[in-house]
């Protein structure tokens, strides 16, 4: 998930209507939203820190990074074989309010890894074929007969990314409380020429995942948030992770701040409706994020064949710059560093690292070591732009698994 700050184009043209998508993304069922049962939730609390050892080393890395990057807060959890190495929180949520591990924050494109796993679970159940054209479920999507579910999941449709489209960032910053609809977002992408023919190259586009959510709802006849709860969040025990159709965040809240509009201000309740598919706009806590890293990264919910699809659905070797698609868009996908089915595969780690509205987070899992790292950060007044949680994750990985460094992606 890129910060909309990275967009630097002059204006946003009027969105063309794509009204046919309204019916596709409207809720199909009325089942209760995820996270209504509070009876079995476990506390997420800080560890008792020893003076020496891995836990102390990890916290020293976090403390140094907090100082170096002027972060308002750093919350983290590291596990090996599912057992806690350390859980900790540094800094403040708000002035005078200490950050705590149980605080909730937005998880951004972490939810896209859940969408990828959900799609593959449906494949395992025989409900869908990855290579089926989406015209069956999204007939009003332009050229939908040439786009498959696989292409939506691994971001090879050629659709432009509405987040980096001309004027989108300016529109978001002009009214950060605006509720964006799925049809508005997809229309920004579909009114532009495709970067390439579907399936022949690779570029990241948020539109792919908005459309994937719509297709999954049509396939199953079930609202996306309900399906994610049934198929992913519930089975993984992610009791503190839930969708919201509003900008609300469950208490306790980790507050966020940013200077992206030119002044340092609170951004906690800016509207995240543009970030991904309705039904997958989620909040979480650090314990769920670490558990998520393990469950998604190990393929716990998938068959062996689907786990291999998660890691490489055919993207390796794609990402070739062309006269139409620059290197900054069609990023090279190599065996060592590539996009899977809603996840990043980076030097043996399976990861995601969202960044938006003053929040930065990262989840990363190293299967060969059964090592999971989860980090959430918020920004101080002089914090740099960029994935600060990912930087801390890289530093922890370098200390704990020096033979498996985490490289940057793109």
Secondary structure, 3 states (H helix, E strand, C coil): CCCHHHCCCCCCCCCCCCCHHHHHHCCCCCCCCCCCCCCCCCCCCCCCCCCCCHHHHHHHHHHHHHHHCCEEEEEEEEEECCEEEEEEEEEEEECCEECCCCCEEECCCHHHHHHHHHHHHHHHCCCCCCCCEHHHCCCCCCCHHHCEHHHHHHCCCCCCCHHHCCCHHHHHHHCCCCCCCHHHHHHHHHCCCCCCCCCCCCCCCHHHHHHHHHHHHHHHCCCHHHHHHHHHHHHHCCCCCEECCCCCCCCCECCCEECCCCCCEECCCCCCCCCCCCCCCEEECHHHHHHHHHHHHCCCCCCHHHHHHHHCCCCCCCCCCCCCCCCCCCCCCCCCEEECCCCEEECCEEEECCEECCEEEEEEEECCCCEEEEEEEEECCCCCCCCHHHHHHHHHHHHHCCCCCCCCCC
